[in-house]
Amino acid sequence: MSQTEQEHATYGYHDEKPAVINRLHRIEGQVRGIERMVEEDRYCIDILTQISAVSTALDALALKILDEHVNHCVAGALTSGDEADAQVKTQELLEAVQRFARMR
Protein backbone atom coordinates (compact mmCIF):
# COMPACT_ATOMS: atom_id res chain seq x y z
CA MET A 1 0.00 0.00 0.00
CA SER A 2 1.44 3.37 -0.99
CA GLN A 3 1.74 6.31 1.41
CA THR A 4 -1.20 8.03 -0.31
CA GLU A 5 -3.36 4.90 -0.03
CA GLN A 6 -2.50 4.57 3.66
CA GLU A 7 -3.44 8.21 4.30
CA HIS A 8 -6.90 7.62 2.80
CA ALA A 9 -7.53 4.08 4.02
CA THR A 10 -10.31 3.41 6.48
CA TYR A 11 -9.87 0.54 8.84
CA GLY A 12 -12.35 -1.69 10.61
CA TYR A 13 -12.50 0.44 13.76
CA HIS A 14 -13.03 3.68 11.78
CA ASP A 15 -16.79 3.95 12.45
CA GLU A 16 -16.17 3.23 16.14
CA LYS A 17 -13.13 5.50 16.48
CA PRO A 18 -14.69 7.98 18.96
CA ALA A 19 -15.79 5.09 21.20
CA VAL A 20 -12.34 3.46 20.94
CA ILE A 21 -10.64 6.72 21.88
CA ASN A 22 -13.03 7.25 24.80
CA ARG A 23 -12.33 3.73 26.05
CA LEU A 24 -8.58 4.33 25.78
CA HIS A 25 -8.96 7.51 27.82
CA ARG A 26 -10.86 5.61 30.52
CA ILE A 27 -8.14 2.95 30.60
CA GLU A 28 -5.50 5.67 30.80
CA GLY A 29 -7.36 7.09 33.78
CA GLN A 30 -7.40 3.66 35.41
CA VAL A 31 -3.62 3.39 34.96
CA ARG A 32 -3.13 6.83 36.51
CA GLY A 33 -5.30 5.66 39.41
CA ILE A 34 -2.99 2.68 39.91
CA GLU A 35 -0.01 5.03 39.94
CA ARG A 36 -1.71 7.08 42.68
CA MET A 37 -2.41 3.90 44.63
CA VAL A 38 1.30 3.04 44.54
CA GLU A 39 2.24 6.57 45.54
CA GLU A 40 -0.19 6.33 48.48
CA ASP A 41 1.22 2.95 49.58
CA ARG A 42 -2.10 1.17 49.10
CA TYR A 43 -2.54 -2.52 49.84
CA CYS A 44 -0.94 -4.87 47.28
CA ILE A 45 -4.12 -6.82 46.56
CA ASP A 46 -6.05 -3.61 45.86
CA ILE A 47 -3.40 -2.58 43.33
CA LEU A 48 -3.38 -6.04 41.73
CA THR A 49 -7.17 -5.92 41.44
CA GLN A 50 -6.96 -2.64 39.55
CA ILE A 51 -4.17 -3.96 37.30
CA SER A 52 -6.38 -6.93 36.48
CA ALA A 53 -9.24 -4.58 35.60
CA VAL A 54 -6.98 -2.61 33.24
CA SER A 55 -5.74 -5.81 31.64
CA THR A 56 -9.32 -7.01 31.14
CA ALA A 57 -10.32 -3.65 29.64
CA LEU A 58 -7.39 -3.71 27.22
CA ASP A 59 -8.18 -7.30 26.22
CA ALA A 60 -11.81 -6.39 25.55
CA LEU A 61 -10.78 -3.41 23.44
CA ALA A 62 -8.25 -5.49 21.53
CA LEU A 63 -10.88 -8.13 20.78
CA LYS A 64 -13.27 -5.42 19.56
CA ILE A 65 -10.62 -4.06 17.20
CA LEU A 66 -9.74 -7.59 16.08
CA ASP A 67 -13.42 -8.25 15.36
CA GLU A 68 -13.63 -5.08 13.29
CA HIS A 69 -10.41 -6.06 11.49
CA VAL A 70 -11.86 -9.44 10.54
CA ASN A 71 -15.21 -8.05 9.44
CA HIS A 72 -13.79 -5.12 7.51
CA CYS A 73 -10.16 -5.51 6.50
CA VAL A 74 -9.90 -9.28 6.12
CA ALA A 75 -13.38 -9.74 4.65
CA GLY A 76 -12.75 -6.90 2.21
CA ALA A 77 -9.46 -8.40 1.09
CA LEU A 78 -11.01 -11.84 0.63
CA THR A 79 -13.86 -10.50 -1.48
CA SER A 80 -11.73 -8.04 -3.47
CA GLY A 81 -10.30 -10.63 -5.81
CA ASP A 82 -6.78 -9.44 -4.95
CA GLU A 83 -5.11 -12.71 -3.96
CA ALA A 84 -1.95 -11.02 -2.68
CA ASP A 85 -3.91 -8.67 -0.40
CA ALA A 86 -6.09 -11.55 0.80
CA GLN A 87 -2.98 -13.56 1.66
CA VAL A 88 -1.40 -10.62 3.52
CA LYS A 89 -4.56 -9.91 5.52
CA THR A 90 -5.02 -13.61 6.34
CA GLN A 91 -1.42 -13.85 7.57
CA GLU A 92 -1.84 -10.69 9.67
CA LEU A 93 -4.97 -12.18 11.23
CA LEU A 94 -3.25 -15.44 12.08
CA GLU A 95 -0.31 -13.59 13.65
CA ALA A 96 -2.66 -11.42 15.72
CA VAL A 97 -4.52 -14.49 16.99
CA GLN A 98 -1.21 -16.16 17.84
CA ARG A 99 -0.16 -13.10 19.86
CA PHE A 100 -3.42 -13.30 21.83
CA ALA A 101 -2.94 -17.02 22.40
CA ARG A 102 0.61 -16.50 23.73
CA MET A 103 -0.66 -13.89 26.21
CA ARG A 104 -2.96 -16.46 27.82
Backbone atoms as SQL, in Angstrom:
CREATE TABLE atoms (id INTEGER PRIMARY KEY, chain TEXT, resi INTEGER, resn TEXT, atom TEXT, x REAL, y REAL, z REAL);
INSERT INTO atoms VALUES
  (1, 'A', 1, 'MET', 'N', 0.851, -1.175, 0.000),
  (2, 'A', 1, 'MET', 'CA', 0.000, 0.000, 0.000),
  (3, 'A', 1, 'MET', 'C', 0.897, 1.238, 0.000),
  (4, 'A', 2, 'SER', 'N', 0.630, 2.157, -0.904),
  (5, 'A', 2, 'SER', 'CA', 1.439, 3.367, -0.994),
  (6, 'A', 2, 'SER', 'C', 1.106, 4.314, 0.155),
  (7, 'A', 3, 'GLN', 'N', 1.956, 5.315, 0.349),
  (8, 'A', 3, 'GLN', 'CA', 1.740, 6.308, 1.412),
  (9, 'A', 3, 'GLN', 'C', 0.399, 7.009, 1.217),
  (10, 'A', 4, 'THR', 'N', 0.062, 7.354, -0.021),
  (11, 'A', 4, 'THR', 'CA', -1.197, 8.033, -0.311),
  (12, 'A', 4, 'THR', 'C', -2.380, 7.133, 0.016),
  (13, 'A', 5, 'GLU', 'N', -2.281, 5.841, -0.338),
  (14, 'A', 5, 'GLU', 'CA', -3.358, 4.904, -0.026),
  (15, 'A', 5, 'GLU', 'C', -3.526, 4.753, 1.479),
  (16, 'A', 6, 'GLN', 'N', -2.415, 4.702, 2.212),
  (17, 'A', 6, 'GLN', 'CA', -2.495, 4.573, 3.663),
  (18, 'A', 6, 'GLN', 'C', -3.150, 5.796, 4.289),
  (19, 'A', 7, 'GLU', 'N', -2.867, 6.979, 3.755),
  (20, 'A', 7, 'GLU', 'CA', -3.439, 8.208, 4.299),
  (21, 'A', 7, 'GLU', 'C', -4.951, 8.248, 4.136),
  (22, 'A', 8, 'HIS', 'N', -5.475, 7.576, 3.095),
  (23, 'A', 8, 'HIS', 'CA', -6.899, 7.618, 2.799),
  (24, 'A', 8, 'HIS', 'C', -7.620, 6.318, 3.145),
  (25, 'A', 9, 'ALA', 'N', -6.918, 5.354, 3.675),
  (26, 'A', 9, 'ALA', 'CA', -7.535, 4.084, 4.024),
  (27, 'A', 9, 'ALA', 'C', -8.422, 4.243, 5.248),
  (28, 'A', 10, 'THR', 'N', -9.508, 3.497, 5.266),
  (29, 'A', 10, 'THR', 'CA', -10.312, 3.407, 6.480),
  (30, 'A', 10, 'THR', 'C', -10.191, 1.975, 6.968),
  (31, 'A', 11, 'TYR', 'N', -10.064, 1.841, 8.243),
  (32, 'A', 11, 'TYR', 'CA', -9.867, 0.535, 8.843),
  (33, 'A', 11, 'TYR', 'C', -11.132, 0.122, 9.577),
  (34, 'A', 12, 'GLY', 'N', -11.160, -1.119, 10.014),
  (35, 'A', 12, 'GLY', 'CA', -12.354, -1.686, 10.614),
  (36, 'A', 12, 'GLY', 'C', -12.910, -0.901, 11.785),
  (37, 'A', 13, 'TYR', 'N', -12.046, -0.305, 12.579),
  (38, 'A', 13, 'TYR', 'CA', -12.495, 0.441, 13.759),
  (39, 'A', 13, 'TYR', 'C', -12.938, 1.859, 13.431),
  (40, 'A', 14, 'HIS', 'N', -12.802, 2.285, 12.167),
  (41, 'A', 14, 'HIS', 'CA', -13.033, 3.678, 11.779),
  (42, 'A', 14, 'HIS', 'C', -14.383, 4.224, 12.272),
  (43, 'A', 15, 'ASP', 'N', -15.457, 3.467, 12.052),
  (44, 'A', 15, 'ASP', 'CA', -16.787, 3.951, 12.449),
  (45, 'A', 15, 'ASP', 'C', -16.947, 4.013, 13.963),
  (46, 'A', 16, 'GLU', 'N', -16.113, 3.267, 14.678),
  (47, 'A', 16, 'GLU', 'CA', -16.169, 3.229, 16.139),
  (48, 'A', 16, 'GLU', 'C', -15.041, 4.044, 16.780),
  (49, 'A', 17, 'LYS', 'N', -14.312, 4.808, 15.969),
  (50, 'A', 17, 'LYS', 'CA', -13.134, 5.502, 16.478),
  (51, 'A', 17, 'LYS', 'C', -13.406, 6.377, 17.695),
  (52, 'A', 18, 'PRO', 'N', -14.446, 7.182, 17.746),
  (53, 'A', 18, 'PRO', 'CA', -14.686, 7.977, 18.961),
  (54, 'A', 18, 'PRO', 'C', -14.873, 7.104, 20.202),
  (55, 'A', 19, 'ALA', 'N', -15.587, 5.990, 20.062),
  (56, 'A', 19, 'ALA', 'CA', -15.795, 5.087, 21.199),
  (57, 'A', 19, 'ALA', 'C', -14.477, 4.429, 21.615),
  (58, 'A', 20, 'VAL', 'N', -13.647, 4.061, 20.641),
  (59, 'A', 20, 'VAL', 'CA', -12.342, 3.460, 20.936),
  (60, 'A', 20, 'VAL', 'C', -11.470, 4.464, 21.693),
  (61, 'A', 21, 'ILE', 'N', -11.448, 5.686, 21.223),
  (62, 'A', 21, 'ILE', 'CA', -10.639, 6.722, 21.877),
  (63, 'A', 21, 'ILE', 'C', -11.151, 6.978, 23.291),
  (64, 'A', 22, 'ASN', 'N', -12.468, 7.056, 23.455),
  (65, 'A', 22, 'ASN', 'CA', -13.033, 7.254, 24.797),
  (66, 'A', 22, 'ASN', 'C', -12.644, 6.112, 25.721),
  (67, 'A', 23, 'ARG', 'N', -12.703, 4.885, 25.212),
  (68, 'A', 23, 'ARG', 'CA', -12.332, 3.733, 26.052),
  (69, 'A', 23, 'ARG', 'C', -10.856, 3.805, 26.424),
  (70, 'A', 24, 'LEU', 'N', -10.003, 4.192, 25.487),
  (71, 'A', 24, 'LEU', 'CA', -8.579, 4.333, 25.783),
  (72, 'A', 24, 'LEU', 'C', -8.342, 5.400, 26.844),
  (73, 'A', 25, 'HIS', 'N', -9.095, 6.468, 26.795),
  (74, 'A', 25, 'HIS', 'CA', -8.959, 7.515, 27.818),
  (75, 'A', 25, 'HIS', 'C', -9.368, 6.993, 29.189),
  (76, 'A', 26, 'ARG', 'N', -10.434, 6.186, 29.234),
  (77, 'A', 26, 'ARG', 'CA', -10.858, 5.610, 30.525),
  (78, 'A', 26, 'ARG', 'C', -9.783, 4.666, 31.061),
  (79, 'A', 27, 'ILE', 'N', -9.206, 3.866, 30.180),
  (80, 'A', 27, 'ILE', 'CA', -8.140, 2.952, 30.603),
  (81, 'A', 27, 'ILE', 'C', -6.930, 3.741, 31.080),
  (82, 'A', 28, 'GLU', 'N', -6.610, 4.802, 30.378),
  (83, 'A', 28, 'GLU', 'CA', -5.502, 5.665, 30.796),
  (84, 'A', 28, 'GLU', 'C', -5.760, 6.210, 32.204),
  (85, 'A', 29, 'GLY', 'N', -6.995, 6.609, 32.454),
  (86, 'A', 29, 'GLY', 'CA', -7.358, 7.092, 33.783),
  (87, 'A', 29, 'GLY', 'C', -7.213, 6.001, 34.839),
  (88, 'A', 30, 'GLN', 'N', -7.574, 4.774, 34.476),
  (89, 'A', 30, 'GLN', 'CA', -7.400, 3.658, 35.406),
  (90, 'A', 30, 'GLN', 'C', -5.924, 3.458, 35.734),
  (91, 'A', 31, 'VAL', 'N', -5.065, 3.569, 34.734),
  (92, 'A', 31, 'VAL', 'CA', -3.624, 3.392, 34.962),
  (93, 'A', 31, 'VAL', 'C', -3.096, 4.507, 35.855),
  (94, 'A', 32, 'ARG', 'N', -3.542, 5.738, 35.622),
  (95, 'A', 32, 'ARG', 'CA', -3.126, 6.831, 36.505),
  (96, 'A', 32, 'ARG', 'C', -3.600, 6.580, 37.932),
  (97, 'A', 33, 'GLY', 'N', -4.794, 6.000, 38.082),
  (98, 'A', 33, 'GLY', 'CA', -5.299, 5.657, 39.406),
  (99, 'A', 33, 'GLY', 'C', -4.415, 4.629, 40.096),
  (100, 'A', 34, 'ILE', 'N', -3.907, 3.672, 39.333),
  (101, 'A', 34, 'ILE', 'CA', -2.991, 2.680, 39.906),
  (102, 'A', 34, 'ILE', 'C', -1.704, 3.365, 40.353),
  (103, 'A', 35, 'GLU', 'N', -1.219, 4.288, 39.557),
  (104, 'A', 35, 'GLU', 'CA', -0.015, 5.031, 39.945),
  (105, 'A', 35, 'GLU', 'C', -0.241, 5.755, 41.275),
  (106, 'A', 36, 'ARG', 'N', -1.404, 6.393, 41.421),
  (107, 'A', 36, 'ARG', 'CA', -1.713, 7.082, 42.680),
  (108, 'A', 36, 'ARG', 'C', -1.777, 6.091, 43.840),
  (109, 'A', 37, 'MET', 'N', -2.333, 4.922, 43.579),
  (110, 'A', 37, 'MET', 'CA', -2.412, 3.904, 44.632),
  (111, 'A', 37, 'MET', 'C', -1.019, 3.516, 45.106),
  (112, 'A', 38, 'VAL', 'N', -0.083, 3.380, 44.175),
  (113, 'A', 38, 'VAL', 'CA', 1.295, 3.038, 44.544),
  (114, 'A', 38, 'VAL', 'C', 1.911, 4.187, 45.328),
  (115, 'A', 39, 'GLU', 'N', 1.700, 5.407, 44.831),
  (116, 'A', 39, 'GLU', 'CA', 2.242, 6.575, 45.540),
  (117, 'A', 39, 'GLU', 'C', 1.700, 6.664, 46.964),
  (118, 'A', 40, 'GLU', 'N', 0.460, 6.250, 47.166),
  (119, 'A', 40, 'GLU', 'CA', -0.191, 6.329, 48.481),
  (120, 'A', 40, 'GLU', 'C', 0.063, 5.081, 49.327),
  (121, 'A', 41, 'ASP', 'N', 0.912, 4.189, 48.851),
  (122, 'A', 41, 'ASP', 'CA', 1.225, 2.948, 49.581),
  (123, 'A', 41, 'ASP', 'C', -0.025, 2.132, 49.907),
  (124, 'A', 42, 'ARG', 'N', -0.884, 1.968, 48.903),
  (125, 'A', 42, 'ARG', 'CA', -2.100, 1.171, 49.102),
  (126, 'A', 42, 'ARG', 'C', -1.768, -0.308, 49.166),
  (127, 'A', 43, 'TYR', 'N', -2.687, -1.082, 49.647),
  (128, 'A', 43, 'TYR', 'CA', -2.537, -2.518, 49.842),
  (129, 'A', 43, 'TYR', 'C', -2.303, -3.226, 48.495),
  (130, 'A', 44, 'CYS', 'N', -1.358, -4.159, 48.506),
  (131, 'A', 44, 'CYS', 'CA', -0.938, -4.867, 47.284),
  (132, 'A', 44, 'CYS', 'C', -2.120, -5.461, 46.509),
  (133, 'A', 45, 'ILE', 'N', -3.007, -6.144, 47.213),
  (134, 'A', 45, 'ILE', 'CA', -4.125, -6.817, 46.556),
  (135, 'A', 45, 'ILE', 'C', -5.047, -5.808, 45.877),
  (136, 'A', 46, 'ASP', 'N', -5.227, -4.644, 46.485),
  (137, 'A', 46, 'ASP', 'CA', -6.049, -3.608, 45.856),
  (138, 'A', 46, 'ASP', 'C', -5.420, -3.142, 44.546),
  (139, 'A', 47, 'ILE', 'N', -4.116, -2.991, 44.539),
  (140, 'A', 47, 'ILE', 'CA', -3.402, -2.580, 43.325),
  (141, 'A', 47, 'ILE', 'C', -3.507, -3.672, 42.267),
  (142, 'A', 48, 'LEU', 'N', -3.287, -4.918, 42.678),
  (143, 'A', 48, 'LEU', 'CA', -3.378, -6.036, 41.733),
  (144, 'A', 48, 'LEU', 'C', -4.779, -6.159, 41.141),
  (145, 'A', 49, 'THR', 'N', -5.786, -5.887, 41.940),
  (146, 'A', 49, 'THR', 'CA', -7.168, -5.922, 41.444),
  (147, 'A', 49, 'THR', 'C', -7.368, -4.887, 40.346),
  (148, 'A', 50, 'GLN', 'N', -6.829, -3.695, 40.550),
  (149, 'A', 50, 'GLN', 'CA', -6.961, -2.640, 39.545),
  (150, 'A', 50, 'GLN', 'C', -6.156, -2.957, 38.289),
  (151, 'A', 51, 'ILE', 'N', -4.977, -3.546, 38.462),
  (152, 'A', 51, 'ILE', 'CA', -4.172, -3.957, 37.301),
  (153, 'A', 51, 'ILE', 'C', -4.931, -4.998, 36.491),
  (154, 'A', 52, 'SER', 'N', -5.575, -5.922, 37.169),
  (155, 'A', 52, 'SER', 'CA', -6.383, -6.934, 36.484),
  (156, 'A', 52, 'SER', 'C', -7.517, -6.287, 35.695),
  (157, 'A', 53, 'ALA', 'N', -8.140, -5.281, 36.283),
  (158, 'A', 53, 'ALA', 'CA', -9.240, -4.576, 35.604),
  (159, 'A', 53, 'ALA', 'C', -8.738, -3.880, 34.342),
  (160, 'A', 54, 'VAL', 'N', -7.555, -3.275, 34.418),
  (161, 'A', 54, 'VAL', 'CA', -6.977, -2.609, 33.240),
  (162, 'A', 54, 'VAL', 'C', -6.652, -3.646, 32.167),
  (163, 'A', 55, 'SER', 'N', -6.087, -4.744, 32.587),
  (164, 'A', 55, 'SER', 'CA', -5.745, -5.808, 31.642),
  (165, 'A', 55, 'SER', 'C', -6.998, -6.338, 30.947),
  (166, 'A', 56, 'THR', 'N', -8.051, -6.538, 31.701),
  (167, 'A', 56, 'THR', 'CA', -9.320, -7.010, 31.137),
  (168, 'A', 56, 'THR', 'C', -9.885, -5.983, 30.155),
  (169, 'A', 57, 'ALA', 'N', -9.817, -4.717, 30.520),
  (170, 'A', 57, 'ALA', 'CA', -10.323, -3.654, 29.644),
  (171, 'A', 57, 'ALA', 'C', -9.529, -3.591, 28.340),
  (172, 'A', 58, 'LEU', 'N', -8.218, -3.721, 28.431),
  (173, 'A', 58, 'LEU', 'CA', -7.387, -3.715, 27.216),
  (174, 'A', 58, 'LEU', 'C', -7.678, -4.930, 26.350),
  (175, 'A', 59, 'ASP', 'N', -7.842, -6.092, 26.975),
  (176, 'A', 59, 'ASP', 'CA', -8.184, -7.301, 26.220),
  (177, 'A', 59, 'ASP', 'C', -9.507, -7.131, 25.485),
  (178, 'A', 60, 'ALA', 'N', -10.504, -6.587, 26.172),
  (179, 'A', 60, 'ALA', 'CA', -11.814, -6.391, 25.548),
  (180, 'A', 60, 'ALA', 'C', -11.718, -5.430, 24.369),
  (181, 'A', 61, 'LEU', 'N', -10.954, -4.367, 24.534),
  (182, 'A', 61, 'LEU', 'CA', -10.776, -3.411, 23.443),
  (183, 'A', 61, 'LEU', 'C', -10.032, -4.050, 22.275),
  (184, 'A', 62, 'ALA', 'N', -9.004, -4.812, 22.586),
  (185, 'A', 62, 'ALA', 'CA', -8.249, -5.490, 21.529),
  (186, 'A', 62, 'ALA', 'C', -9.143, -6.458, 20.756),
  (187, 'A', 63, 'LEU', 'N', -9.978, -7.197, 21.456),
  (188, 'A', 63, 'LEU', 'CA', -10.885, -8.128, 20.776),
  (189, 'A', 63, 'LEU', 'C', -11.898, -7.388, 19.913),
  (190, 'A', 64, 'LYS', 'N', -12.352, -6.233, 20.367),
  (191, 'A', 64, 'LYS', 'CA', -13.271, -5.416, 19.564),
  (192, 'A', 64, 'LYS', 'C', -12.590, -4.968, 18.274),
  (193, 'A', 65, 'ILE', 'N', -11.357, -4.499, 18.393),
  (194, 'A', 65, 'ILE', 'CA', -10.621, -4.057, 17.202),
  (195, 'A', 65, 'ILE', 'C', -10.316, -5.246, 16.295),
  (196, 'A', 66, 'LEU', 'N', -9.980, -6.386, 16.878),
  (197, 'A', 66, 'LEU', 'CA', -9.741, -7.591, 16.081),
  (198, 'A', 66, 'LEU', 'C', -11.000, -7.994, 15.324),
  (199, 'A', 67, 'ASP', 'N', -12.143, -7.938, 15.996),
  (200, 'A', 67, 'ASP', 'CA', -13.415, -8.252, 15.356),
  (201, 'A', 67, 'ASP', 'C', -13.675, -7.327, 14.170),
  (202, 'A', 68, 'GLU', 'N', -13.442, -6.047, 14.377),
  (203, 'A', 68, 'GLU', 'CA', -13.625, -5.079, 13.289),
  (204, 'A', 68, 'GLU', 'C', -12.636, -5.344, 12.151),
  (205, 'A', 69, 'HIS', 'N', -11.420, -5.742, 12.503),
  (206, 'A', 69, 'HIS', 'CA', -10.407, -6.060, 11.486),
  (207, 'A', 69, 'HIS', 'C', -10.876, -7.236, 10.625),
  (208, 'A', 70, 'VAL', 'N', -11.385, -8.269, 11.272),
  (209, 'A', 70, 'VAL', 'CA', -11.857, -9.444, 10.537),
  (210, 'A', 70, 'VAL', 'C', -13.021, -9.072, 9.629),
  (211, 'A', 71, 'ASN', 'N', -13.998, -8.350, 10.184),
  (212, 'A', 71, 'ASN', 'CA', -15.213, -8.053, 9.438),
  (213, 'A', 71, 'ASN', 'C', -15.049, -6.959, 8.389),
  (214, 'A', 72, 'HIS', 'N', -14.001, -6.183, 8.489),
  (215, 'A', 72, 'HIS', 'CA', -13.792, -5.119, 7.511),
  (216, 'A', 72, 'HIS', 'C', -12.567, -5.395, 6.643),
  (217, 'A', 73, 'CYS', 'N', -11.413, -5.410, 7.254),
  (218, 'A', 73, 'CYS', 'CA', -10.161, -5.512, 6.499),
  (219, 'A', 73, 'CYS', 'C', -9.975, -6.881, 5.855),
  (220, 'A', 74, 'VAL', 'N', -10.108, -7.930, 6.653),
  (221, 'A', 74, 'VAL', 'CA', -9.895, -9.276, 6.118),
  (222, 'A', 74, 'VAL', 'C', -11.008, -9.644, 5.144),
  (223, 'A', 75, 'ALA', 'N', -12.252, -9.414, 5.545),
  (224, 'A', 75, 'ALA', 'CA', -13.376, -9.736, 4.655),
  (225, 'A', 75, 'ALA', 'C', -13.278, -8.963, 3.345),
  (226, 'A', 76, 'GLY', 'N', -12.899, -7.700, 3.430),
  (227, 'A', 76, 'GLY', 'CA', -12.750, -6.900, 2.213),
  (228, 'A', 76, 'GLY', 'C', -11.667, -7.433, 1.301),
  (229, 'A', 77, 'ALA', 'N', -10.557, -7.850, 1.894),
  (230, 'A', 77, 'ALA', 'CA', -9.463, -8.402, 1.086),
  (231, 'A', 77, 'ALA', 'C', -9.869, -9.721, 0.439),
  (232, 'A', 78, 'LEU', 'N', -10.595, -10.544, 1.179),
  (233, 'A', 78, 'LEU', 'CA', -11.014, -11.841, 0.634),
  (234, 'A', 78, 'LEU', 'C', -12.016, -11.696, -0.495),
  (235, 'A', 79, 'THR', 'N', -12.854, -10.683, -0.437),
  (236, 'A', 79, 'THR', 'CA', -13.861, -10.499, -1.484),
  (237, 'A', 79, 'THR', 'C', -13.387, -9.591, -2.610),
  (238, 'A', 80, 'SER', 'N', -12.216, -8.995, -2.463),
  (239, 'A', 80, 'SER', 'CA', -11.732, -8.039, -3.470),
  (240, 'A', 80, 'SER', 'C', -11.243, -8.703, -4.746),
  (241, 'A', 81, 'GLY', 'N', -10.888, -9.967, -4.657),
  (242, 'A', 81, 'GLY', 'CA', -10.304, -10.635, -5.814),
  (243, 'A', 81, 'GLY', 'C', -8.799, -10.450, -5.893),
  (244, 'A', 82, 'ASP', 'N', -8.230, -9.680, -4.994),
  (245, 'A', 82, 'ASP', 'CA', -6.782, -9.443, -4.949),
  (246, 'A', 82, 'ASP', 'C', -6.167, -10.529, -4.065),
  (247, 'A', 83, 'GLU', 'N', -5.643, -11.572, -4.710),
  (248, 'A', 83, 'GLU', 'CA', -5.106, -12.708, -3.956),
  (249, 'A', 83, 'GLU', 'C', -3.964, -12.320, -3.035),
  (250, 'A', 84, 'ALA', 'N', -3.094, -11.427, -3.499),
  (251, 'A', 84, 'ALA', 'CA', -1.952, -11.020, -2.680),
  (252, 'A', 84, 'ALA', 'C', -2.428, -10.304, -1.419),
  (253, 'A', 85, 'ASP', 'N', -3.389, -9.390, -1.556),
  (254, 'A', 85, 'ASP', 'CA', -3.911, -8.671, -0.401),
  (255, 'A', 85, 'ASP', 'C', -4.634, -9.635, 0.541),
  (256, 'A', 86, 'ALA', 'N', -5.393, -10.564, -0.018),
  (257, 'A', 86, 'ALA', 'CA', -6.092, -11.549, 0.802),
  (258, 'A', 86, 'ALA', 'C', -5.097, -12.387, 1.595),
  (259, 'A', 87, 'GLN', 'N', -3.999, -12.763, 0.969),
  (260, 'A', 87, 'GLN', 'CA', -2.985, -13.559, 1.658),
  (261, 'A', 87, 'GLN', 'C', -2.327, -12.745, 2.778),
  (262, 'A', 88, 'VAL', 'N', -2.011, -11.484, 2.502),
  (263, 'A', 88, 'VAL', 'CA', -1.398, -10.624, 3.520),
  (264, 'A', 88, 'VAL', 'C', -2.338, -10.454, 4.709),
  (265, 'A', 89, 'LYS', 'N', -3.601, -10.147, 4.441),
  (266, 'A', 89, 'LYS', 'CA', -4.563, -9.913, 5.524),
  (267, 'A', 89, 'LYS', 'C', -4.812, -11.194, 6.320),
  (268, 'A', 90, 'THR', 'N', -4.844, -12.331, 5.650),
  (269, 'A', 90, 'THR', 'CA', -5.021, -13.608, 6.340),
  (270, 'A', 90, 'THR', 'C', -3.831, -13.884, 7.251),
  (271, 'A', 91, 'GLN', 'N', -2.624, -13.640, 6.764),
  (272, 'A', 91, 'GLN', 'CA', -1.425, -13.853, 7.573),
  (273, 'A', 91, 'GLN', 'C', -1.401, -12.907, 8.771),
  (274, 'A', 92, 'GLU', 'N', -1.775, -11.643, 8.556),
  (275, 'A', 92, 'GLU', 'CA', -1.845, -10.687, 9.672),
  (276, 'A', 92, 'GLU', 'C', -2.822, -11.176, 10.740),
  (277, 'A', 93, 'LEU', 'N', -3.966, -11.681, 10.296),
  (278, 'A', 93, 'LEU', 'CA', -4.974, -12.175, 11.231),
  (279, 'A', 93, 'LEU', 'C', -4.431, -13.346, 12.043),
  (280, 'A', 94, 'LEU', 'N', -3.805, -14.283, 11.381),
  (281, 'A', 94, 'LEU', 'CA', -3.248, -15.443, 12.080),
  (282, 'A', 94, 'LEU', 'C', -2.193, -15.018, 13.096),
  (283, 'A', 95, 'GLU', 'N', -1.348, -14.070, 12.731),
  (284, 'A', 95, 'GLU', 'CA', -0.314, -13.589, 13.654),
  (285, 'A', 95, 'GLU', 'C', -0.936, -12.879, 14.854),
  (286, 'A', 96, 'ALA', 'N', -1.984, -12.112, 14.618),
  (287, 'A', 96, 'ALA', 'CA', -2.663, -11.424, 15.718),
  (288, 'A', 96, 'ALA', 'C', -3.282, -12.437, 16.679),
  (289, 'A', 97, 'VAL', 'N', -3.915, -13.464, 16.145),
  (290, 'A', 97, 'VAL', 'CA', -4.520, -14.491, 16.986),
  (291, 'A', 97, 'VAL', 'C', -3.435, -15.229, 17.767),
  (292, 'A', 98, 'GLN', 'N', -2.316, -15.501, 17.141),
  (293, 'A', 98, 'GLN', 'CA', -1.211, -16.162, 17.838),
  (294, 'A', 98, 'GLN', 'C', -0.685, -15.304, 18.983),
  (295, 'A', 99, 'ARG', 'N', -0.594, -13.984, 18.777),
  (296, 'A', 99, 'ARG', 'CA', -0.159, -13.097, 19.865),
  (297, 'A', 99, 'ARG', 'C', -1.120, -13.174, 21.039),
  (298, 'A', 100, 'PHE', 'N', -2.426, -13.174, 20.758),
  (299, 'A', 100, 'PHE', 'CA', -3.417, -13.298, 21.826),
  (300, 'A', 100, 'PHE', 'C', -3.273, -14.627, 22.543),
  (301, 'A', 101, 'ALA', 'N', -3.056, -15.691, 21.799),
  (302, 'A', 101, 'ALA', 'CA', -2.943, -17.023, 22.398),
  (303, 'A', 101, 'ALA', 'C', -1.712, -17.109, 23.297),
  (304, 'A', 102, 'ARG', 'N', -0.614, -16.488, 22.915),
  (305, 'A', 102, 'ARG', 'CA', 0.606, -16.500, 23.730),
  (306, 'A', 102, 'ARG', 'C', 0.418, -15.718, 25.027),
  (307, 'A', 103, 'MET', 'N', -0.422, -14.708, 25.018),
  (308, 'A', 103, 'MET', 'CA', -0.657, -13.890, 26.211),
  (309, 'A', 103, 'MET', 'C', -1.443, -14.658, 27.260),
  (310, 'A', 104, 'ARG', 'N', -2.101, -15.710, 26.897),
  (311, 'A', 104, 'ARG', 'CA', -2.960, -16.461, 27.817),
  (312, 'A', 104, 'ARG', 'C', -2.184, -17.496, 28.558);
